[in-house]
């Protein structure tokens, strides 16, 4: 007997709260994360259903869990529901409530929300996927294809202790034809109806260390010195001011049109000569997102130099976060970086690729698939006649490891109209992260509806 959606939403809510309270904070160091806590929670939640589990520990405490519910037809395509269990660090001073309390609070408008780090990135999906997967298994419902539930560690630090080694070394465990993961499902309603964005691809990182050489000297005589820090500062300044041409392709245009903006603003966003003026008029969170969706971006994030306060530095090191659009290559990123630095400073510079094994460009999953149709039909149950729009996500996700294996992967989910897209984007890695109960209900139902339609 199936469980009511209200009861399943309660299960999702309680599981999300516990995942938040587990505090699987990944600061990028190998000893952080402690995802084993949530891996054991997942195992316990699915215990007694007759499933086999694989607990994959890539390093002490860095555990992912995989389980598979077999389909009735070994030749039918399989579907993986993948959610990560780690979260990014917080600055508690910026929060109104305990970032790891997992509290269910009601705002002044009566909106109930679960508060805590990971509520939108992406424990809301990880928990709702588990609840939907468990509901299918415990009711004994069968589908032609296998359904895999994969709760993975270390997504927030690039997947090097999570999805990457599991895909590389244990592909048989997670092998799938289709995948659903983060992020998607943000609705925008305008005069022409509602549009819902889903992710079909993502930007790829081209992280670089720029090492700048100079000559040491006494800090009391800075005139005409070859100060490596000064040269590095010039590079930072050039990086922030360099005019990178936007790529206003069909994918970007569909994303803009889905936002239901003022027609004049929409027209400006699709004009290379006016897009900068248009972005300046928009809410900062949405402007940043749209800018990143049509540009290769360069963010100078760490600058270190010198060894002593009274000595001009002969060495500076700059860490740059470069994100490429689908189709761009590492060589494209290097060429543009050299152009930004300029011919006058390049002789003093050495550039190192932080992840030299990242050579393949990112690419897009097609939308002419049974899964895309199942998603569109399921979304239109909640938002009748909604237009489902393909888009890219500006950050990296673990889906990239699966796309390189030929898996069709989408970022999905379904939010309520209680959260505007700019507000939702601001909650990613931000202060006061939270998700409303209506969105948890819509997303839990979405997975069940997709499974019902995937193999029709």
C-alpha positions in Angstrom: 0.0 0.0 0.0 1.4 3.4 -1.0 2.0 6.1 1.5 0.3 9.5 1.1 2.4 12.4 -0.2 1.9 14.3 3.0 3.4 11.4 5.0 6.3 11.1 2.6 7.0 14.8 2.8 7.2 14.4 6.6 9.7 11.6 6.1 11.7 13.9 3.7 11.6 16.7 6.2 12.8 14.6 9.1 15.6 13.0 7.1 16.7 16.4 5.8 16.9 17.7 9.4 19.0 14.8 10.5 21.4 15.1 7.5 21.9 18.8 8.4 22.5 17.9 12.0 25.2 15.4 11.0 27.4 18.4 10.1 29.3 16.7 7.2 31.4 19.8 6.6 33.9 19.5 3.8 36.5 22.3 3.9 38.5 20.7 1.1 41.0 18.9 3.3 41.1 15.0 3.2 40.3 14.7 6.9 37.1 16.8 6.8 33.7 15.8 5.6 33.1 12.9 7.9 30.4 11.7 5.5 30.5 8.2 7.1 27.9 9.6 9.6 25.3 10.2 6.8 26.3 7.1 4.9 25.4 5.0 8.0 22.2 7.0 8.3 21.3 6.1 4.7 22.1 2.5 5.3 19.9 2.4 8.4 17.0 4.2 6.6 17.0 1.5 3.9 17.7 -1.5 6.2 15.2 -4.3 6.1 14.1 -3.8 2.5 16.1 -6.7 1.1 18.6 -4.6 -0.7 22.4 -5.0 -0.9 24.6 -2.1 0.1 28.1 -1.1 -0.9 29.8 1.3 1.5 32.8 2.7 -0.4 35.3 4.4 1.9 38.0 6.1 -0.1 39.7 7.4 3.1 38.8 7.0 6.7 35.5 8.7 7.3 34.9 9.6 3.6 32.2 7.0 2.9 29.7 6.9 0.0 26.8 4.4 -0.1 25.3 2.7 -3.2 22.3 0.4 -3.5 20.5 -0.9 -6.5 16.8 -2.0 -6.9 16.8 -4.5 -9.8 14.4 -4.0 -12.7 12.3 -6.7 -14.5 14.1 -6.3 -17.8 17.9 -6.6 -17.9 18.0 -4.8 -21.3 16.0 -1.8 -20.1 17.9 1.4 -19.3 18.8 2.1 -15.7 18.3 5.3 -13.7 20.5 6.6 -10.9 19.3 9.1 -8.2 22.5 10.7 -6.9 22.8 13.1 -4.1 25.9 14.3 -2.2 26.1 14.2 1.6 28.8 16.8 2.3 28.2 20.5 2.8 30.4 23.6 2.7 31.7 25.4 5.8 29.7 28.3 7.4 30.4 31.6 9.1 28.0 31.3 12.0 28.1 35.1 12.6 26.1 35.6 9.4 23.2 33.3 10.4 20.0 34.2 12.2 19.5 30.6 13.3 21.8 27.6 14.1 23.3 26.5 10.7 23.3 22.9 12.0 20.1 22.9 14.0 17.9 21.6 11.2 15.1 23.6 12.7 11.6 23.7 11.2 10.6 27.3 11.5 7.6 29.4 10.4 8.1 32.9 9.1 5.9 35.9 9.4 3.9 34.9 6.4 3.2 31.4 7.7 5.8 29.7 5.4 7.4 26.6 7.0 11.1 26.1 6.2 13.9 23.8 7.3 17.0 25.8 8.2 20.5 24.7 7.9 23.7 24.3 5.8 22.9 22.0 2.9 19.1 22.7 2.9 19.3 23.7 -0.8 22.8 22.3 -1.7 21.9 19.5 -1.9 20.5 17.7 1.1 17.0 18.5 0.1 17.4 16.4 -3.0 19.5 13.7 -1.3 16.8 13.2 1.3 13.8 13.4 -1.0 15.5 10.9 -3.4 16.0 8.4 -0.6 12.3 8.7 0.5 11.0 8.2 -3.0 13.4 5.3 -3.6 12.4 3.7 -0.3 8.7 4.1 -1.1 9.1 2.3 -4.4 11.0 -0.6 -2.8 8.8 -1.0 0.3 5.6 -1.1 -1.8 7.2 -3.7 -4.1 6.6 -1.7 -7.2 8.7 -2.9 -10.1 10.0 -1.1 -13.2 11.7 -2.5 -16.3 15.1 -0.8 -15.5 17.3 -0.8 -12.4 17.0 2.1 -10.0 20.2 3.1 -8.2 20.4 5.3 -5.1 23.8 6.8 -4.7 24.7 9.0 -1.7 28.1 10.3 -2.4 30.9 12.0 -0.4 33.2 14.9 -1.3 31.2 16.6 -4.1 32.0 20.0 -2.6 35.8 19.5 -3.1 35.7 18.2 -6.6 34.7 14.5 -6.0 38.3 13.3 -5.7 37.4 11.3 -2.6 33.9 10.4 -3.8 32.4 10.1 -7.3 35.6 10.2 -9.3 37.4 7.2 -7.8 34.1 5.3 -7.6 33.3 5.9 -11.3 36.9 5.1 -12.2 37.5 2.1 -10.0 34.0 0.7 -9.2 31.9 1.5 -12.3 30.0 -1.7 -12.0 28.5 -0.4 -8.7 27.1 2.8 -10.2 26.8 2.1 -13.9 23.7 3.7 -15.3 22.2 4.9 -18.5 20.5 7.9 -17.0 21.0 10.0 -13.9 19.2 12.7 -11.9 21.2 15.0 -9.5 21.5 18.7 -8.7 20.4 21.4 -9.6 17.2 22.3 -11.3 13.5 22.9 -10.9 13.3 26.7 -10.3 10.0 28.0 -11.7 9.5 31.5 -13.2 6.0 32.7 -13.9 5.2 35.6 -16.3 2.6 36.8 -18.7 3.3 33.8 -21.0 3.0 31.2 -18.3 5.5 29.3 -16.2 9.0 28.1 -17.2 11.0 25.6 -15.2 14.8 25.3 -15.6 16.5 22.0 -15.6 20.3 21.4 -16.0 21.6 19.6 -19.0 25.3 20.5 -18.6 27.7 22.5 -16.5 30.8 24.6 -16.7 34.1 23.0 -16.1 36.9 24.2 -13.9 40.3 25.2 -15.3 42.0 26.1 -12.0 45.3 27.7 -12.3 48.2 28.9 -10.1 49.9 31.9 -11.5 53.5 32.3 -10.1 55.1 35.7 -10.6 58.8 36.3 -10.3 60.5 39.5 -9.2 63.7 40.7 -7.4 64.1 41.2 -3.6 65.0 44.5 -2.2 64.8 46.6 1.0 61.3 47.8 1.8 62.6 51.2 2.7 63.6 51.9 -1.0 60.7 50.7 -3.2 61.4 53.1 -6.1 61.9 51.1 -9.4 62.0 47.8 -7.7 60.9 44.6 -9.4 58.2 43.8 -6.8 56.4 40.5 -7.5 53.4 41.5 -5.5 52.9 44.7 -7.5 53.0 42.7 -10.7 50.6 40.1 -9.3 48.2 43.0 -8.3 48.3 44.3 -11.9 47.3 40.8 -13.1 44.4 40.8 -10.6 43.3 44.2 -11.8 43.5 43.2 -15.4 41.5 40.1 -14.7 38.6 42.1 -13.2 38.6 44.6 -16.0 39.2 42.4 -19.0 36.3 42.4 -21.4 35.5 38.8 -22.3 33.0 38.4 -25.2 29.8 36.7 -24.1 28.5 33.6 -25.8 24.8 34.4 -26.5 23.8 31.0 -28.0 20.5 29.3 -28.2 20.9 27.7 -24.7 21.5 31.1 -23.1 18.6 32.7 -25.0 16.2 30.0 -23.8 17.3 30.5 -20.3 16.8 34.3 -20.5 13.3 33.9 -22.1 12.3 31.5 -19.3 12.8 34.2 -16.7 9.7 36.1 -17.7 11.6 39.4 -17.6 10.5 42.8 -19.0 10.7 42.5 -22.8 13.2 45.4 -23.1 15.5 43.9 -20.5 15.3 40.5 -22.2 16.3 42.1 -25.5 19.2 43.8 -23.9 20.5 40.6 -22.3 20.5 39.0 -25.8 22.5 41.9 -27.4 26.3 41.7 -27.0 26.5 45.5 -27.0 23.9 45.9 -24.2 24.2 42.8 -21.9 26.5 44.6 -19.4 24.0 47.4 -19.0 21.2 44.9 -18.6 23.1 42.9 -15.9 23.7 46.1 -14.0 19.9 46.6 -13.6 19.2 43.1 -12.2 19.3 41.7 -8.7 23.0 40.8 -8.0 22.5 37.1 -7.5 20.6 36.6 -10.7 23.0 39.0 -12.6 26.0 36.9 -11.4 24.3 33.7 -12.5 23.4 35.0 -16.0 26.8 36.5 -16.5 28.5 33.2 -15.7 26.1 31.3 -18.0 27.4 33.1 -21.0 31.1 33.8 -20.2 34.2 32.0 -19.4 34.9 33.4 -16.0 38.2 34.2 -14.1 38.0 34.7 -10.3 41.3 35.6 -8.5 40.7 34.1 -5.1 44.1 33.7 -3.3 47.2 35.9 -3.4 50.3 35.2 -1.4 53.7 36.8 -1.5 56.8 37.8 0.5 58.5 36.4 3.6 59.2 39.6 5.6 57.6 42.9 6.2 60.6 45.0 5.3 61.6 43.2 2.1 60.0 43.7 -1.3 58.9 40.2 -2.5 60.6 38.4 -5.3 57.8 35.9 -5.5 54.0 36.0 -5.6 51.4 33.2 -6.1 47.9 33.8 -7.4 45.2 31.1 -7.4 42.6 31.7 -10.1 39.3 29.9 -10.4 38.5 29.6 -14.1 35.2 28.2 -15.3 34.7 27.2 -18.9 31.5 27.0 -20.9 30.5 23.6 -22.5 32.8 23.1 -25.5 35.7 25.2 -24.2 39.0 23.4 -23.7 41.8 23.8 -21.3 43.9 25.3 -24.1 41.2 27.9 -24.6 41.5 28.8 -20.9 45.3 29.1 -21.1 45.2 31.3 -24.2 42.7 33.7 -22.7 44.6 33.8 -19.4 47.8 34.7 -21.3 45.9 37.5 -23.1 44.6 38.8 -19.8 48.1 38.8 -18.2 49.5 40.6 -21.2 52.8 40.4 -23.1 54.6 42.8 -20.8 54.1 40.5 -17.7 54.1 37.1 -19.2 57.9 36.8 -19.2 57.7 37.0 -15.4 55.0 34.4 -15.1 54.7 30.7 -14.8 51.3 29.1 -15.0 50.5 25.7 -13.5 47.3 23.6 -14.0 46.1 22.6 -10.6 44.4 19.5 -11.9 46.4 18.5 -15.0 44.3 15.3 -15.6 41.3 17.5 -16.4 41.6 17.5 -20.2 38.2 16.7 -21.5 35.8 19.6 -22.2 32.4 19.7 -20.6 29.5 18.9 -22.8 25.7 18.9 -22.7 23.3 15.9 -22.3 20.7 15.7 -25.0 17.0 16.4 -24.3 15.4 14.0 -26.8 15.3 11.2 -24.2 12.7 9.2 -22.3 13.9 10.8 -19.1 13.5 14.4 -20.3 10.0 13.5 -21.4 9.3 11.9 -18.1 10.6 15.1 -16.3 8.5 17.4 -18.5 5.3 15.4 -18.0 5.9 15.2 -14.2 6.7 18.9 -13.9 3.5 19.8 -15.8 1.5 17.9 -13.2 2.5 20.6 -10.6 2.7 23.5 -13.1 0.3 22.8 -15.9 1.5 23.7 -19.4 4.9 24.8 -18.0 7.7 25.1 -20.4 10.7 23.0 -19.3 13.9 24.7 -20.3 17.4 23.2 -20.6 20.2 25.2 -18.9 23.7 24.9 -17.5 24.8 25.1 -13.9 27.7 27.5 -13.3 29.5 25.3 -10.7 30.7 21.8 -11.0 28.7 18.7 -10.1 29.5 15.0 -9.9 27.4 14.5 -13.0 30.5 15.3 -15.1 32.1 12.0 -14.2 29.1 10.1 -15.5 28.6 12.1 -18.6 32.2 11.2 -19.6 31.0 7.5 -19.4 28.1 8.2 -21.7 25.4 8.6 -19.1 22.7 11.2 -19.8 22.5 13.3 -16.7 20.2 16.1 -15.7 20.0 18.4 -12.7 16.4 18.3 -11.4 14.1 18.9 -8.5 11.0 21.1 -8.2 10.6 24.2 -6.2 7.5 26.1 -5.1 6.7 29.6 -6.1 7.5 30.7 -2.6 11.2 31.2 -3.5 12.2 33.5 -6.3 15.1 32.4 -8.5 17.5 35.2 -7.3 16.7 34.4 -3.7 17.2 30.6 -4.2 20.6 31.3 -5.9 21.7 33.4 -3.0 21.2 30.6 -0.6 23.8 28.3 -2.3 26.8 28.4 0.1 25.2 31.6 1.6 24.0 32.7 5.0 20.6 31.6 6.3 20.2 28.6 3.9 16.8 27.1 4.1 14.1 25.3 2.0 10.3 25.4 2.3 8.2 22.4 3.0 6.1 22.9 -0.2 9.3 22.5 -2.2 10.2 19.3 -0.4 6.7 18.0 -1.2 6.9 18.9 -4.8 10.4 17.3 -5.2 9.5 14.1 -3.4 6.4 13.7 -5.7 8.5 14.6 -8.7 10.8 11.6 -8.3 7.8 9.3 -7.9 6.1 10.7 -11.0 9.3 10.5 -13.1 9.8 6.8 -12.1 6.2 6.1 -13.2 6.8 7.7 -16.6 10.4 6.8 -17.3 9.8 3.4 -18.9 6.4 3.9 -20.4 
